[in-house]
Amino acid sequence: MPRLLDPLTIKGVNLRNRIVMPPMQSGRASFKGEVTDKLVNFYVRRSVALGLPIVEHAYVSALGKIGPKQLGIYDDCLISGFEKLAAGIHSVGAPAIVQISHAGAVATQKVIGVTPVGPSTRDKTRMLTVDELYGLAEDFALATDRAIKAGFDGVELHGAHGYLLNQFFTPLLNKRTDEFGGSLENRMRFPLLVVDKVRRRLGNKLLLYRLGSDDLAPMGTHIEDAVEFALNLEATGVDVLDVSGGMCGSEPKQLSQVVGYFVPQAAAVKKVVNVPVIGVGGIKDPVFADGLVRDGLVDLVAVGRALWQDNEWALKAAQTLAESV
Ligand SMILES: Cc1cc2nc3c(=O)[nH]c(=O)nc-3n(C[C@H](O)[C@H](O)[C@H](O)COP(=O)(O)O)c2cc1C
């Protein structure tokens, strides 16, 4: 079995090890969503010994913005900032991936200025028409074009934590009665439409999908649904599955005391797919992370808050593991 420090090549993209920085909104973009020097430094510092840094979610169009100083990738005028970011990450020997997102129903009128959109009409949300869904898929595709133009090695679609793609997957928010709601097959339809559209724009670049694997709610999605979805994502051209939580968010209270709290879901997904799978959840100890790869539970391990707090986490992990051999 491979180890955490072993390299991995995914479709010609070389990762020096299996340590991933998961996307973490840093609040370092400008109010318009532009890349700033502060944001570039945040990633370059942390990417020095990383296998795969995934840049925080960038909104693909105006209604998809969730908060101020969120990174944006909604217009061509933003490409030059992303060029600096990709070049900075590449300069320290890591590939560059950016997560692209739309907040949908979790956006607020205060931030976007109009009623937020989602799969279904609710208190503060307007239901998206089918024409709008095709328009949104194009927004994701255009955002992908910008990332690739800027020199990124691929994109990750944000399909977790209650963002738009996750909102379509979960019966908690998707109450539609057309072909985009109801059965599991119908609830997968919009995310898969986006995946297909983005895949075609990426050529041989990488497509990652952040999968909301469990809503941790009786009427929500469960791992069985996520496993079925993962098979469809793989069949539609996803190269890496980054397994997190669904409507329960990225740090669910029920689980957050458990180290590696979304690893069981990632391991269940890994059993059925052939593409590499990332596990995540409260991981700080490099020996623990190494064990997950050695035991074959996951292919890559994401370390978020520990890496935020200590930008040398990956460097120190490499030293610790080298000494323990
Ligand atoms: C400050 C912060 C910002 C985050 N932003 C994002 C994001 O932009 N996209 C995403 O998919 N997850 C986001 N997450 C979730 C992380 O990627 C990760 O899944 C979570 O923190 C659990 O990993 P950890 O225990 O190693 O920190 C964020 C987490 C934190 C703490």
The ligand as a Gaussian input file, in Angstrom:
#p B3LYP/6-31G(d) Opt

LIG

0 1
 C      -12.295000      28.888000       7.613000
 C      -12.794000      27.742000       6.778000
 C      -13.204000      27.997000       5.476000
 C      -13.678000      26.937000       4.676000
 N      -13.996000      27.170000       3.369000
 C      -14.358000      26.122000       2.566000
 C      -14.538000      26.294000       1.168000
 O      -14.310000      27.377000       0.604000
 N      -14.932000      25.225000       0.458000
 C      -15.118000      23.973000       1.009000
 O      -15.476000      23.028000       0.309000
 N      -14.891000      23.780000       2.327000
 C      -14.503000      24.793000       3.102000
 N      -14.187000      24.566000       4.417000
 C      -14.172000      23.180000       4.936000
 C      -12.738000      22.607000       4.854000
 O      -12.342000      22.433000       3.509000
 C      -12.618000      21.237000       5.569000
 O      -13.458000      20.304000       4.937000
 C      -12.972000      21.307000       7.041000
 O      -12.324000      22.400000       7.674000
 C      -12.598000      20.011000       7.755000
 O      -11.222000      19.773000       7.633000
 P      -10.205000      20.078000       8.863000
 O      -10.819000      19.425000      10.083000
 O       -8.914000      19.459000       8.460000
 O      -10.140000      21.558000       9.037000
 C      -13.752000      25.616000       5.230000
 C      -13.337000      25.401000       6.544000
 C      -12.856000      26.431000       7.317000
 C      -12.379000      26.149000       8.724000

